[in-house]
Every structure is written in structure tokens, then in C-alpha cells.
Amino acid sequence: MSALAPEAEEYLAALRSERGLADNTVAAYRRDLTQYFAFLDDPDTAAAASASDFVGHLATMELAPSTIARKLAAVRGYHRFLVVEGHAADDPTILIDTPKRGRSLPKALRVDEVLALLEAPATNRPLDVRDRALLEFLYATGCRVTEAITVDVIDLDLDHRSAIVTGKGDQQRIVPLGRHSVATLHDYLEIRLELKRGNADPGILFLNARGRPLTRQGVWEIVKRNGRKAGIGGDRLSPHVLRHSAATHMVEGGADLRSVQEILGHASISTTQVYTHVSPQHLLEVYVTAHPRAR
């Protein structure tokens, strides 16, 4: 790799020492700057036009918008550093727009895959009973992990098949529970005291093997472990994928977006539209059923 200008080395050193960026991130910025300098005829006289041309050059390489944005961030930061340190009078990147990043969607699981996941905790050992209740709760409510691990026992109303969850900004909402979720929660509450192991009851619904509240990492491990049992491995499954699957299946089952928005706790309907990306086949079925000229 060719040597960079002394000012560029100063910039990279500042990223590491002053901003505390990881070595891998600094190495990526070094590669980005090396590519930038190779594109310019004279890095010392970089102008707005040449910097803009570099962004256009990146676009022709069919790079992801996120990759282009990172490379532009490296170049932008470098020119800003030159101005602050008195090495340059102007920043040629100041008027360049950052490419919009697409919002990547996790792929929803099929209904049969979710059912296999929910049935994966196959024994009646206390931890399997808890896992079944947790997985059913996550899928029934579409809750975020942080919401599920902060639900208290007193937040449940199993007679009316609902629960209170606390979302972003400490906003509380009531979420419905399906009959399968209610049944597994009843089973879990009967053995929950066994997990408590004589310790003071923290009041939190879902406990770990030591009788303490489950952590985010604990939920991830439960989802992943049972996913492997169900044959759903790799990156295809996470608590967020289960949330996305719940939302997608509700929409495909006929739920309106406003209701799904309320259940998921989204502040904006546009967020719900992103999370509930439905399959083209479902859209075609709706279209054929609803459009008077489609049949």
C-alpha cells in the first residue's frame, strides 16, 4: 500500500488517539483515503469538483450506498481536519451530499419455521418451560428485546390476554396475547419460583437460571439455541427477526397497518411500513381479491 501524505497520517493518528476509533475502522479509513488520493491528479489541490467526481466514480463501481457513505466520511473528515489544523483554507467536500442509505430489511421467517422454533424447547425442565413462554411472548407481541426483559409479573393480565410493555421513551402500551402465549405463560408462572431459587423476587417476569432478570444477551442465546434445534441457523434468526416475522405475518393475515403500528410501538406509520414488508405473492393475492379489474 502506498504511503500517504504526512497530513493524512496525522489525521489517521487523531482518529485513533482523540476519537478512540477501533484499529479496524482506522484501517478502513486508510484504504479509503488511499483510493481517494489515487483518483486525484493532485491531492494537494483537491477542489469541490474533483471530490464530487470521486463520489460519482464510486457510484460507477456499483458499491452499496453504505460503503460510499463511509468512504465519503473518511474524505470529508480528512478535509475538515486540514482546515482545522491550518493545512488548508477551504473544505472541498462541504457541499457534497451523503448518499442515502437504504434501510435493509431482515427476511421474515416462514410460519412453519416459527412454529418449529416455538416447539424447539421440548422438555418440561424449568428452563425449557421458560424458553417456550419467552419465545411465544416475543412472537405474540412483536416486542423488542429490551421491552420483553423489563416486563414485570404484575404487567400480565392473562384473564384478558394482554400485557403492558414499556417501549422507547418510557412509553407504555398494552399488547394482546394469543391463546398459545397465555397457555405457556401459565405453565411458566407455575415453575417460575423454582428458578428464583430462594432469592428475593425481582418482580421481573423472565428470569435466568440463577433467579436474576434475563439480560439482552440471555434472550439472544435462548433464541439462537432453540433456532439451531429447529434447523434455523446462522444469521437468519435473531430476536429482531422474530419481531419482524410477527409483524409480517400479522399483515399477511389481514391486519391493518395502524393496528400493527400500535402493537409494535412505532411512533410513525412509515416505520411500520418498513418492518412489515410483505411478500410479492401476498400483494398479488390482495390485488386479485380487491381490484375490480384484476379478476
C-alpha positions as CSV (number, residue, x, y, z in Angstrom):
1,M,0.0,0.0,0.0
2,S,1.4,3.4,-1.0
3,A,2.4,5.9,1.7
4,L,0.0,8.7,2.5
5,A,0.8,12.3,2.9
6,P,2.1,13.4,6.3
7,E,-1.2,15.3,6.9
8,A,-3.2,12.2,6.2
9,E,-1.1,10.2,8.7
10,E,-1.8,12.9,11.3
11,Y,-5.5,12.6,10.6
12,L,-5.5,8.9,11.0
13,A,-3.5,9.2,14.2
14,A,-6.0,11.7,15.5
15,L,-8.9,9.3,14.7
16,R,-7.2,6.7,16.9
17,S,-6.0,8.8,19.8
18,E,-8.6,11.6,20.0
19,R,-11.7,9.9,18.8
20,G,-10.9,6.5,20.0
21,L,-11.8,4.7,16.8
22,A,-11.0,1.0,16.6
23,D,-8.0,-0.2,14.6
24,N,-10.2,-1.9,12.0
25,T,-12.1,1.4,11.4
26,V,-8.9,3.4,11.1
27,A,-7.5,0.8,8.7
28,A,-10.7,1.1,6.6
29,Y,-10.3,4.9,6.5
30,R,-6.7,4.5,5.4
31,R,-7.8,2.3,2.5
32,D,-10.5,4.9,1.6
33,L,-8.0,7.8,1.6
34,T,-5.5,5.8,-0.4
35,Q,-8.2,5.2,-3.0
36,Y,-9.2,8.9,-2.9
37,F,-5.6,10.1,-3.5
38,A,-5.1,7.6,-6.3
39,F,-8.1,9.1,-8.0
40,L,-7.0,12.7,-7.7
41,D,-4.4,14.2,-10.1
42,D,-3.0,16.4,-7.3
43,P,-4.2,15.7,-3.7
44,D,-2.7,19.0,-2.5
45,T,-5.1,21.0,-4.7
46,A,-8.3,18.9,-4.4
47,A,-11.3,21.0,-5.4
48,A,-15.0,20.6,-4.9
49,A,-15.4,19.3,-8.5
50,S,-12.7,16.6,-8.0
51,A,-14.1,15.5,-4.7
52,S,-17.6,15.3,-6.3
53,D,-16.2,13.4,-9.2
54,F,-14.7,10.9,-6.8
55,V,-18.2,10.2,-5.3
56,G,-19.5,9.8,-8.9
57,H,-16.6,7.4,-9.6
58,L,-17.6,5.3,-6.6
59,A,-21.2,5.1,-7.8
60,T,-20.0,3.6,-11.1
61,M,-18.4,0.8,-9.1
62,E,-21.8,-0.4,-8.0
63,L,-20.9,-0.1,-4.3
64,A,-23.5,-0.2,-1.6
65,P,-24.7,3.3,-0.5
66,S,-23.4,2.5,3.0
67,T,-19.9,1.8,1.6
68,I,-19.9,5.0,-0.5
69,A,-21.1,6.9,2.6
70,R,-18.2,5.5,4.7
71,K,-15.7,6.4,2.0
72,L,-17.1,9.9,1.8
73,A,-17.0,10.2,5.6
74,A,-13.3,9.4,5.5
75,V,-12.6,12.0,2.8
76,R,-14.8,14.6,4.5
77,G,-13.2,14.1,7.8
78,Y,-9.8,14.4,6.3
79,H,-10.5,17.8,4.6
80,R,-12.2,19.1,7.7
81,F,-9.0,18.1,9.6
82,L,-6.9,20.0,7.2
83,V,-8.9,23.2,7.7
84,V,-9.0,22.9,11.5
85,E,-5.2,22.3,11.6
86,G,-4.5,25.2,9.3
87,H,-3.2,23.0,6.4
88,A,-5.9,24.2,4.1
89,A,-8.2,27.2,3.8
90,D,-11.3,25.5,2.3
91,D,-13.1,22.2,2.6
92,P,-14.0,21.0,-0.9
93,T,-16.5,18.4,0.4
94,I,-18.7,20.8,2.3
95,L,-21.4,20.9,-0.4
96,I,-21.4,17.2,-1.3
97,D,-24.5,15.3,-0.3
98,T,-24.1,12.0,1.5
99,P,-25.8,9.2,-0.4
100,K,-28.9,8.0,1.3
101,R,-28.6,4.6,2.9
102,G,-31.2,2.0,2.1
103,R,-32.9,0.5,5.1
104,S,-32.1,-3.2,4.9
105,L,-34.9,-5.5,6.0
106,P,-34.4,-8.8,7.8
107,K,-36.0,-11.6,5.9
108,A,-39.1,-12.8,7.8
109,L,-39.2,-16.5,8.8
110,R,-42.0,-18.7,7.3
111,V,-44.8,-19.5,9.6
112,D,-43.8,-23.2,9.7
113,E,-40.2,-22.1,10.7
114,V,-41.6,-20.0,13.5
115,L,-43.7,-23.0,14.7
116,A,-40.7,-25.2,14.7
117,L,-38.8,-22.6,16.8
118,L,-41.7,-22.4,19.3
119,E,-41.7,-26.1,19.7
120,A,-37.9,-26.5,20.0
121,P,-37.9,-26.4,23.8
122,A,-39.2,-29.9,24.0
123,T,-38.9,-30.9,27.7
124,N,-40.7,-29.9,30.9
125,R,-37.5,-28.8,32.6
126,P,-37.9,-25.3,34.1
127,L,-35.6,-23.7,31.6
128,D,-37.4,-25.2,28.7
129,V,-40.8,-24.1,30.1
130,R,-39.3,-20.6,30.4
131,D,-37.9,-20.7,26.9
132,R,-41.3,-21.7,25.5
133,A,-43.0,-18.9,27.3
134,L,-40.4,-16.3,26.2
135,L,-40.4,-17.3,22.6
136,E,-44.2,-17.4,22.4
137,F,-44.3,-13.9,24.1
138,L,-41.8,-12.5,21.6
139,Y,-43.7,-13.8,18.7
140,A,-47.2,-13.0,20.1
141,T,-46.3,-9.4,20.9
142,G,-43.5,-8.5,18.4
143,C,-41.7,-6.9,21.4
144,R,-38.2,-5.6,21.3
145,V,-35.8,-7.5,23.5
146,T,-35.4,-4.6,25.9
147,E,-39.2,-4.5,26.3
148,A,-39.5,-8.2,26.9
149,I,-36.8,-8.3,29.6
150,T,-38.4,-5.4,31.6
151,V,-41.9,-6.8,31.8
152,D,-43.0,-7.5,35.4
153,V,-45.2,-10.3,36.5
154,I,-47.8,-7.7,37.6
155,D,-47.8,-6.3,34.0
156,L,-49.6,-9.5,32.8
157,D,-53.4,-9.8,32.6
158,L,-53.8,-13.4,31.4
159,D,-57.5,-13.3,32.0
160,H,-57.9,-10.6,29.4
161,R,-55.0,-11.9,27.3
162,S,-52.9,-8.8,27.4
163,A,-49.7,-7.3,28.9
164,I,-48.2,-3.9,29.5
165,V,-44.8,-3.3,27.9
166,T,-42.6,-0.2,28.2
167,G,-41.1,1.0,25.0
168,K,-38.8,3.8,23.8
169,G,-39.1,7.0,25.8
170,D,-40.7,5.0,28.6
171,Q,-44.0,4.9,26.6
172,Q,-46.2,2.2,27.9
173,R,-48.7,0.3,25.7
174,I,-51.0,-2.7,26.0
175,V,-50.2,-5.6,23.7
176,P,-52.5,-8.6,23.1
177,L,-51.5,-12.2,23.8
178,G,-52.7,-15.2,21.8
179,R,-54.0,-18.2,23.5
180,H,-50.8,-20.2,22.9
181,S,-48.8,-17.4,24.6
182,V,-51.3,-17.3,27.5
183,A,-51.0,-21.1,28.0
184,T,-47.2,-21.1,28.0
185,L,-47.1,-18.2,30.4
186,H,-49.5,-20.0,32.8
187,D,-47.1,-23.0,32.7
188,Y,-44.1,-20.8,33.3
189,L,-45.6,-18.9,36.2
190,E,-46.2,-22.3,37.9
191,I,-42.5,-23.1,37.9
192,R,-41.0,-19.5,38.0
193,L,-40.4,-19.8,41.7
194,E,-38.2,-22.8,41.1
195,L,-35.9,-20.5,39.0
196,K,-35.9,-17.9,41.8
197,R,-34.0,-20.5,44.0
198,G,-35.0,-18.9,47.3
199,N,-33.6,-15.5,46.3
200,A,-35.6,-12.3,46.7
201,D,-38.1,-12.0,43.9
202,P,-37.0,-9.2,41.5
203,G,-40.6,-9.0,40.1
204,I,-39.3,-9.3,36.5
205,L,-41.2,-11.9,34.5
206,F,-38.4,-13.7,32.7
207,L,-35.6,-15.0,35.0
208,N,-32.3,-16.7,34.2
209,A,-31.0,-19.9,35.7
210,R,-29.7,-18.0,38.8
211,G,-33.0,-16.4,39.5
212,R,-32.0,-13.0,38.2
213,P,-33.7,-11.0,35.4
214,L,-32.8,-12.2,31.9
215,T,-30.4,-9.9,30.0
216,R,-30.4,-9.0,26.3
217,Q,-27.6,-11.4,25.8
218,G,-29.5,-14.1,27.6
219,V,-32.5,-13.6,25.2
220,W,-30.2,-13.7,22.2
221,E,-28.7,-17.0,23.4
222,I,-32.2,-18.6,24.0
223,V,-33.4,-17.6,20.6
224,K,-30.2,-18.8,18.8
225,R,-30.0,-22.0,20.8
226,N,-33.6,-23.0,20.0
227,G,-33.2,-21.8,16.5
228,R,-30.4,-24.3,16.0
229,K,-32.7,-27.1,17.4
230,A,-35.3,-26.0,14.8
231,G,-32.8,-26.0,12.0
232,I,-32.7,-22.2,11.7
233,G,-29.1,-21.3,12.0
234,G,-26.6,-18.7,11.0
235,D,-27.8,-15.1,10.6
236,R,-31.3,-16.0,9.7
237,L,-32.6,-15.8,13.2
238,S,-32.4,-13.1,16.0
239,P,-34.9,-11.6,18.3
240,H,-35.4,-8.8,15.8
241,V,-36.1,-11.3,13.0
242,L,-38.7,-12.8,15.2
243,R,-40.2,-9.3,15.8
244,H,-40.2,-8.7,12.0
245,S,-41.7,-12.1,11.4
246,A,-44.6,-11.4,13.8
247,A,-45.3,-8.1,12.1
248,T,-45.1,-9.6,8.6
249,H,-47.4,-12.5,9.5
250,M,-49.9,-10.2,11.0
251,V,-50.1,-8.1,7.8
252,E,-50.2,-11.1,5.6
253,G,-53.0,-12.4,7.8
254,G,-55.1,-9.3,7.1
255,A,-54.1,-6.9,10.0
256,D,-54.2,-3.2,9.1
257,L,-51.0,-1.2,9.5
258,R,-52.4,1.1,12.1
259,S,-53.2,-1.8,14.4
260,V,-49.7,-3.3,13.8
261,Q,-48.2,0.1,14.5
262,E,-49.9,0.2,17.9
263,I,-48.8,-3.4,18.8
264,L,-45.2,-2.8,17.8
265,G,-45.0,0.6,19.5
266,H,-43.9,2.5,16.4
267,A,-44.2,6.3,16.7
268,S,-44.6,6.6,12.9
269,I,-46.6,4.6,10.4
270,S,-43.8,4.8,8.0
271,T,-41.6,2.7,10.3
272,T,-44.3,0.1,10.4
273,Q,-44.4,0.0,6.6
274,V,-40.7,-0.7,6.6
275,Y,-40.9,-3.5,9.2
276,T,-44.0,-5.1,7.7
277,H,-42.6,-5.6,4.2
278,V,-44.9,-8.3,2.8
279,S,-44.2,-10.8,0.1
280,P,-45.0,-10.1,-3.6
281,Q,-47.2,-13.2,-3.6
282,H,-49.3,-11.8,-0.8
283,L,-49.6,-8.5,-2.6
284,L,-50.8,-10.2,-5.7
285,E,-53.4,-12.2,-3.7
286,V,-54.7,-8.9,-2.2
287,Y,-54.7,-7.2,-5.5
288,V,-56.6,-10.0,-7.3
289,T,-59.1,-10.1,-4.4
290,A,-59.6,-6.3,-4.1
291,H,-59.1,-4.7,-7.5
292,P,-62.2,-4.8,-9.7
293,R,-60.2,-5.1,-13.0
294,A,-57.7,-7.8,-11.7
295,R,-60.0,-10.8,-12.0
